[in-house]
Amino acid sequence: MTPASLRLLELARTLALHYRTLPSARASMVTGSVADGLSDFYSDVDMAVYHSELPGEEDLASIRETLSGSAERRWLLGDRAKGTLIESFVVGGVECQVIHATPEAVKEQIDSIVLEHQVVTPAHKAMSGLLKGVPLFGEALLRSWKDCLAEFPEPLAEKMVRHYLNLNFFPIWGLTHQFTQRDATLFYQQSLLEAAQNLLGVLSGLNRVYYTTFQFKRSRKFIEGLRLRPHNLYERLERLFDLDVEAAGRELEDLVESTLALLEEHMPQIDTQAARRRIGWRQQPWQLETLQQAIAGRPEGGVRVK
């Protein structure tokens, strides 16, 4: 754990002591880079406090003022009616982002993933946070949620793979002339990013790991936690954005082909044929002679419309 992580963990424990005095408080944990032990001196504290019912604004303001000398927030998100608030304030120069939620709101999020198998939702980030979160108090409640999430649903794994695979990997490798000759830098970067995200989505499903493109950070730690992955995946994905268009296309094509091979070996029920047809494909220019022959061969008076 980095020195910054140790100090921020100490700060989170201090915050938790104050929140624990609220009659509604049932559990709390710290997540994010602090839980990972990877914080630096630009990092904030991400933590959650779970309440039987959300505390009133006066109670929250009182705790903020006690901790930081001011009741002011940087920002506030969420909906009391749905049982979740997220507030941000500063303590000793460190931004503290605190989620306040009811167990019912957490259970609803868990069910959306574990029972309803939702794929495209930031709730995957919340589930990852719950799994790796470091308890500050209320360990029994947190453990019950962790146990619920620990066994990754097989239907969700397959649904994730099918979803990200069906988005297709835009065949950059076959269209390099379009990107290099048509002032398409933004289109190229967008296509490259989406392909990388889809690749990670497929591999996350294959590895039974919760995944969302929302605020995706700490990619090295995430990727190295995937047991099934193409060799040197982290380094190769990072390098994609520094290579020229043709080299990046070839690298991405190889990564996609390696990922398809892993799918075919470890999740053979997934149909990879549509994606496989794009491997090796290169767009060819049309020939003037062929076009002229097609034009010359049309019926007199043009094409008849029935």
Order of alpha helices (4+ residues) and beta strands (2+ residues): alpha-beta-alpha-beta-alpha-beta-beta-beta-alpha-alpha-beta-alpha-alpha-alpha-alpha-alpha-alpha-alpha-alpha-alpha
